[in-house]
Amino acid sequence: MNTITLRPDDRHSVIDRNLYGHFSEHLGRCIYNGIYVGEDSPIPNVNGMRTDVVQALRHIRIPVLRWPGGCFADEYHWRDGVGPKEARKRMVNTNWGYVVEDNSFGTHEFLELCRQLECAPYINANVGSGTVREMSEWVEYLNSDGDSTVVLERIANGRSEPFGVKYWGVGNESWGCGGNMRPEYYADEFRRYQTYCRNYGENRLFRIACGPNTDDYEWTRVLMERAGRFMDALTMHYYTTTGPDWEHKGKALCFTRDEYYELLKKALYMDELVTKHSAIMDRYDPECRVGLIVDEWGSWHQVEEGTNPGFLYQQNTMRDAVLAAIHLNIFNRHCERVVMANIAQTVNVLQSVILTEGASMVLTPTYHVFDLYKAHQGATLIGCDVKADVSGTGEWAVPDVTASASEKDGRVTLTVAHLGMDAPAEIAVEAPGLRVAEARVLAGEPHAHNDFDASPVGIAPFADWSAEGDTVRLTVPPCAVLAVTLDHA
């Protein structure tokens, strides 16, 4: 029997809304045809942004969107994407598929998208092939109302008022595609770049340093030691795969029982990563002033057959949905240090929440996890002790369930990921002084997914529960994600 004990009086940090953020790169069909179709498209749009995609993202309350990359960020020069579209520079996207990038989606288009989504923009600037001046002038272009040539350029391009962009990433994966830098070198570069990113008016920049790849704890140590006092946050990237190595990843739709549990076991590694990187940060920043941002996470499978390998298009199953729930539970439980997370990527790339094909749109199982979990945004983390049975076997044994809980406006939200794929999970929830108001579930056979012919995977009311005193007993289907709303009795 799995047990979950809720302790509403044990209150912790507020879960930052930005833990439910997203990532959109100029990669494959994420931006073009996924989000942006242009003003003249027959696909319904507002100022070029697909209406269906915008409405779907608004429904899950997308809080922040990262752009333009990713590896693309360190070869992106922002002035190529402003001004009249017919005069914008064309380039070849050498990171992703060697396709032509016409820069028709640039800075103003991105901020128009964020306006429609009512989310915060997070811009990742070019350190790898850019200059300090280029980044400094991008900040000035977007945030200043001074009488300068750069501001007059923005006004000439149709925006008189400053945009007031807060979140700025100084380079991306500087240890790899962003320049193959050593941590000591990047720490000095970060200190230099951030110096010339000025605050304008009342807008205070949130300066984000490029952090480690997965378990590179030395990178974190060097950055915190040498540049911690200059940053507001440090990033970390971790993708979950199956297979013997990075070049021989498993498939999204065709996987065995062992590969099912392998993916989920590797997803649970995120907790160790966050814990260990946070411990290093604690040594240099015991007040938790510097946030940890997991700004690239998710499953990374083989691309679907017949698609451009540089586009990273993959399907999305209930296995991926459970992976997403595992991650979000981890981020919630570490909300004292983790201040933002951005799933990779929003549309048509890797573990996307939306797939498009022409005028058609599909919501993936992962999308529905974000819908189930959205009540955590801005809520206060409360005590949630889990004692779980074991599912899987041998090397890939995993806890049968993971969970997190929060309270906002007098209501408690409990979210549960059931990792087991063979049998329902019997869970006893000790919930003193609470009663169930609503319960919803996302469940399906591990390979179940939504496509353009049929979308069988979706959220349904959950009624397989009973209450006796302070104990709520749940019988959760295999491979499922559950959200329970509880009111004070």
Helices and strands as residue ranges (DSSP letters): E 2-14, G 17-20, E 21-23, E 45-46, E 49-50, H 51-59, E 64-67, G 71-75, G 78-81, G 85-87, E 91-93, E 99-101, H 107-117, E 120-125, H 132-143, H 149-156, E 167-170, H 183-195, E 206-209, H 217-227, G 228-230, E 233-240, G 246-248, H 257-284, E 291-299, G 309-311, H 318-333, E 338-344, E 354-357, E 360-363, H 365-373, G 374-376, E 380-387, E 390-391, G 394-396, E 398-399, E 401-408, E 411-418, E 425-430, E 434-443, E 459-461, E 465-468, E 471-476, E 480-488
